[in-house]
């Protein structure tokens, strides 16, 4: 899964709110169409794409497809046998 910087996510949401097509966003920003679609669905669920509302604040972006993922443990699977 591709994690994007907050500024790029804001740009995607801004362009989607302006009714720019996914393909033109991909051409301009160089991000995969699936990524644009995933972020667009996430923003639509939260009402971020409603042009009557102001752009979301950075605090409203917490969670979602760009939330930090926990890394798996670095403990070796053979550790109990040492």
ChimeraX attribute file (.defattr): number of C-alpha atoms within 10 A of each C-alpha:
attribute: neighborCount
match mode: 1-to-1
recipient: residues
	/A:1	6
	/A:2	10
	/A:3	12
	/A:4	15
	/A:5	9
	/A:6	12
	/A:7	9
	/A:8	12
	/A:9	18
	/A:10	17
	/A:11	13
	/A:12	24
	/A:13	22
	/A:14	17
	/A:15	16
	/A:16	23
	/A:17	18
	/A:18	12
	/A:19	11
	/A:20	13
	/A:21	11
	/A:22	20
	/A:23	14
	/A:24	12
	/A:25	18
	/A:26	16
	/A:27	11
	/A:28	9
	/A:29	13
	/A:30	10
	/A:31	17
	/A:32	15
	/A:33	15
	/A:34	12
	/A:35	18
	/A:36	21
	/A:37	14
	/A:38	14
	/A:39	20
	/A:40	19
	/A:41	15
	/A:42	16
	/A:43	22
	/A:44	15
	/A:45	10
	/A:46	13
	/A:47	13
	/A:48	22
	/A:49	23
	/A:50	14
	/A:51	13
	/A:52	9
	/A:53	9
	/A:54	9
	/A:55	15
	/A:56	16
	/A:57	9
	/A:58	10
	/A:59	7
	/A:60	11
	/A:61	17
	/A:62	11
	/A:63	10
	/A:64	13
	/A:65	18
	/A:66	16
	/A:67	11
	/A:68	10
	/A:69	9
	/A:70	6
	/A:71	6
	/A:72	6
	/A:73	7
	/A:74	6
	/A:75	8
	/A:76	7
	/A:77	8
	/A:78	7
	/A:79	7
	/A:80	7
	/A:81	5
	/A:82	4
